[in-house]
Amino acid sequence: MAYLKTHKGKSCPQAHPGLSHGAWEKKWFQHAVKAKPPYTLGGWGKSLATSTRRRLALSSRPKTWTLKRRRLSAARALQALANVTKDKSTRTKALSDAKYFYG
């Protein structure tokens, strides 16, 4: 199996035996975002209004964190969602919300 070095020195498999690329992305997303309770998006959905989506994403972060840390964490989770989804409207809305929190 060939390995590809990332910019942080970690290696990741270039070929994923037994998993399609989509299945591997879904597994990664489950592990990185959904499986960790403080990192869920708290009911975020593409059919919600912009202000509601952003309020839910921000309020899903621990209240003990600073506002800057909560915004950055929400932006990273939304960016991860945009990177793994195949639905175009989910991707565009997640990216726009992530850019809002990054800015």
C-alpha positions as CSV (number, residue, x, y, z in Angstrom):
1,M,0.0,0.0,0.0
2,A,1.4,3.4,-0.9
3,Y,1.4,6.2,1.7
4,L,1.1,9.9,1.1
5,K,2.8,12.3,3.5
6,T,0.7,15.2,4.7
7,H,2.0,18.6,5.6
8,K,2.0,17.7,9.3
9,G,4.2,14.7,8.8
10,K,1.4,12.2,9.3
11,S,0.9,9.5,6.8
12,C,-2.4,8.4,5.3
13,P,-3.1,5.6,2.9
14,Q,-3.3,6.5,-0.7
15,A,-5.4,3.5,-1.5
16,H,-8.0,2.4,0.9
17,P,-8.4,-1.4,0.6
18,G,-11.9,-2.6,1.0
19,L,-13.4,0.9,1.1
20,S,-14.5,3.1,-1.7
21,H,-13.4,6.7,-1.6
22,G,-16.9,7.9,-0.5
23,A,-17.1,5.3,2.3
24,W,-13.7,6.3,3.5
25,E,-14.7,10.0,3.6
26,K,-17.9,9.1,5.4
27,K,-15.9,7.1,8.0
28,W,-13.5,10.0,8.4
29,F,-16.3,12.5,8.9
30,Q,-18.1,10.3,11.4
31,H,-14.8,10.0,13.4
32,A,-13.8,13.6,13.1
33,V,-17.1,15.5,13.5
34,K,-20.1,13.4,14.4
35,A,-18.7,11.0,16.9
36,K,-17.3,13.6,19.3
37,P,-20.2,15.3,21.1
38,P,-18.7,18.8,21.4
39,Y,-18.0,18.8,17.7
40,T,-21.5,18.1,16.4
41,L,-23.3,20.8,14.6
42,G,-26.4,20.8,16.8
43,G,-29.2,20.4,14.3
44,W,-27.6,22.4,11.5
45,G,-29.5,21.7,8.2
46,K,-29.4,23.1,4.8
47,S,-33.2,23.9,4.8
48,L,-32.9,26.2,7.8
49,A,-32.6,30.0,7.5
50,T,-29.1,31.4,7.5
51,S,-29.3,33.0,10.9
52,T,-30.8,29.8,12.4
53,R,-28.0,27.6,10.9
54,R,-25.3,29.8,12.3
55,R,-26.9,30.1,15.7
56,L,-27.2,26.3,16.0
57,A,-23.6,25.7,14.9
58,L,-22.3,28.3,17.3
59,S,-24.5,27.2,20.2
60,S,-23.3,23.6,19.7
61,R,-19.9,24.5,21.0
62,P,-19.1,24.4,24.8
63,K,-20.1,27.6,26.5
64,T,-17.0,27.6,28.6
65,W,-14.9,28.3,25.5
66,T,-14.1,31.8,24.4
67,L,-16.2,33.2,21.6
68,K,-13.2,33.2,19.3
69,R,-12.6,29.5,19.9
70,R,-16.3,28.6,19.5
71,R,-16.4,30.4,16.2
72,L,-13.2,28.8,14.9
73,S,-14.4,25.3,16.0
74,A,-17.8,25.8,14.3
75,A,-16.0,27.0,11.1
76,R,-13.8,24.0,11.0
77,A,-16.7,21.6,11.5
78,L,-18.7,23.3,8.7
79,Q,-15.6,23.2,6.5
80,A,-15.2,19.5,7.2
81,L,-18.9,19.0,6.3
82,A,-18.5,20.9,3.0
83,N,-15.4,18.8,2.1
84,V,-17.1,15.4,2.5
85,T,-20.7,16.1,1.2
86,K,-21.8,15.3,-2.3
87,D,-24.9,17.5,-2.1
88,K,-24.2,20.8,-3.9
89,S,-26.6,22.9,-1.8
90,T,-25.2,21.5,1.5
91,R,-21.7,22.3,0.3
92,T,-22.4,25.9,-0.7
93,K,-24.3,26.6,2.5
94,A,-21.7,25.0,4.8
95,L,-19.0,26.9,3.0
96,S,-20.8,30.2,3.3
97,D,-21.4,29.6,7.0
98,A,-17.8,28.6,7.5
99,K,-16.5,31.7,5.8
100,Y,-18.8,33.8,8.0
101,F,-17.3,32.2,11.2
102,Y,-13.7,32.5,9.8
103,G,-14.2,36.2,9.0
